[in-house]
Amino acid sequence: MGAPARVSITDDDGALTCRIVADVPLPLIDIAEKIKRLLDLDALPEEISDGLGRDAGLAPIVARSPGLRLPGAWDPFETAVRAIVGQQISVAAATTVMGKIAQQFGTESPYGLLFPGPETALSIDRRCATHAQTSRYGAS
């Protein structure tokens, strides 16, 4: 994991403006690549619309939302954990669980709470998860 920073992206009349605030020098090319993935900026909306628009079922949806892109994620590990957590519970409950994971195992930075990385997840005592399951289901 690199140094923490705050990244804000705004839409200024159709042009995206990105502002990065950090306490140390950062590899801007790596951050730019993450932002491109996050916003799906390498997508070719015309080609996607042409392809999906040929399907009778998808054509009206594509026409209503031209240029729609897939949402990306800053941290693939956090996204994977969210997908696993969210398989059996509501979005609201998954958000609560993700917040609890971040609070208990994450790292506080000057820019906010950082979700724990895979190295931290590997070091979590399995008894934490077992205790959470038994408490939830009333088992002993």
C-alpha positions, 0 to 999 in steps of 0.5 A, spaced: 500 500 500 502 506 498 502 513 502 495 515 503 492 521 499 485 525 498 483 524 491 477 529 488 474 529 481 469 534 479 465 535 473 467 542 470 462 543 464 464 536 461 471 536 463 473 532 469 478 535 474 482 531 478 485 534 485 490 530 489 492 532 496 498 528 499 503 529 504 509 526 500 510 526 493 506 520 489 507 516 483 502 520 479 502 516 473 499 510 477 494 514 480 492 517 473 491 509 471 487 508 477 483 514 476 482 511 468 480 504 471 475 507 476 471 512 471 472 507 465 475 512 461 478 507 456 471 505 454 469 507 447 462 509 448 460 509 441 462 502 439 459 499 446 452 503 444 453 500 437 454 493 439 449 493 445 444 497 440 443 491 436 440 487 441 432 488 441 432 488 449 438 492 450 437 497 445 432 502 449 436 501 455 442 504 451 438 509 448 436 512 454 443 512 457 448 513 452 455 513 454 454 509 460 460 506 463 461 500 468 463 503 475 470 501 477 473 501 484 480 504 487 481 498 491 480 491 487 481 487 494 476 492 498 471 490 492 472 483 492 471 483 500 464 487 498 462 482 493 463 476 498 460 480 504 454 482 500 452 475 497 447 474 503 445 480 505 442 487 503 446 493 500 445 497 507 447 491 511 453 490 507 455 497 508 454 496 515 459 490 515 464 493 511 464 499 515 465 495 521 471 491 518 474 498 516 473 501 523 476 494 527 482 493 522 483 499 518 488 504 518 486 511 520 490 517 515 489 524 515 485 523 509 480 518 513 479 511 514 483 506 510 480 499 508 485 494 511 489 490 505 490 483 504 496 483 508 492 485 514 486 480 512 491 474 512 493 476 519 486 477 522 485 471 528 480 467 525 477 466 532 474 473 530 470 471 525 468 464 528 466 469 534 462 473 530 458 467 527 457 464 533 454 471 536 450 472 530 446 465 531 446 464 538 451 458 538 456 457 544 
